[in-house]
């Protein structure tokens, strides 16, 4: 745990007692502050009380007396579409808002660091898509290279739950827009912006507000090095704002849409090959085509961003390539589950809309596609250009027959259940094909969440693989 610094003796309200809220409260107490905790959920309050935390009813008029600040959990709105009533009360009382990310950055460095040969580094990754894979890939490659590292934030452990980093260590953080928007301290050594697509627009008051929340990591934090995906206008604008000129090595531009040339530092991928360019010369390259844990253009973008951050940390290209080769992907995101007789089984249950499923389909040449669930507004029309890759679709879900009508002339089987879909796809698949779960739909008709759906797919695949081994 990282004890919170600078608030010794202070009374600090913690609103929201999920993972980050409980972690923040315990870290405040470890730093000799008084954490005053509240959550609208009686169950969450009971768990906090059982953990020894102090509950503080924020509905009382005197609740804000002597309060130094309030730590707000990510899911609680503080501005759009409208402030949470308790947050509004805190602001009316003049109580400053912060979150666990702000506490982390204000508390990470200690006097002990003066004795380190190499000061620990923080790499913070944000963006709309790919930030989880990019963060995990950076940490995996550091670990593979024998470097001390930890992964936290929106993925893995809470930021205040990690161990204080040691001499020369690296902390890799995945940060959502909810986290970057409110943190009062943002000081990463390396900051990564993967891309920007419309998301969480209600929470941020539109696309401009969403981009502004991401931009704070760079504008407020002033990282020593910024890795910027420049395939969207927002990324190009951000790179332009941060750079003092074309040869400014503090900005590394990343692309999977264009070859990056010129005097600057760039990393791009074309036709499956990653290239590092610096001062107009190619420094290194990696053939990504055979790396099973990073299939498709979207993962090649993640690989470019991770590569750039690792190079900024001083990791040699060959060590990065070795790390890429051993990366198996994240659960439910292009996750390779197994292989039988030349057929690969891939779990991309996180592909809950047509755009995400399109990326998954593009990653493989010949697909046995498991699709279906609660299809979202817009249907499956965005997938039409990629259906030529589909040998056959296996439609699941309570509305499987209605979903099948959206597939047009694509050959399909109305399987309804995951068990039927996996069994039929495995029986019919030919060597060189991929059995792919990329539902292009929400999971809630049959599962509580996409993770549960993905675990069901994995369980059914394991039955197939275990049958082969016996």
Secondary structure, 3 states (H helix, E strand, C coil): CCCCCCCCCCEEEEECCCHHHHHHHHHHHHCCCEEEEECCCHHHHHHHHHCCCEECCCCCHHHHCCEEEEEECCCCCCCCCCCCHHHHHHHHCCCEEECHHHHHHHHCCCHHHHHCCCCCEEEEEECCCCHHHHHHHHHHHHHHCCCCEEEEECCCECCCCCCCCCCCCEEEEECCHHHHHHCCCCCCCEEEECCCCCCCHHHHCCHHHHHHHHHHHHHCCCCCEEEEECCCHHHHHHHHHHCCCCCCCCEEEEECCCCCCCCCEEEEEECCEEEEEECCEEEEEEECCCCHHHCHHHHHHHHHHHHHHHHHCCCCHHHHHHHHHCCCCECCECEEEEEECCEEEEECCCCCCHHHHHHHHHCCCCEEEEECCECCCCCCHHHHHHHHHEEEEEEECCCHHHHHHCCCCCCEEEEECHHHHHHHHHHHCCCCCEEEECCCCECCCCCCCHHHHHHHHHHHHHHHHHHHHC
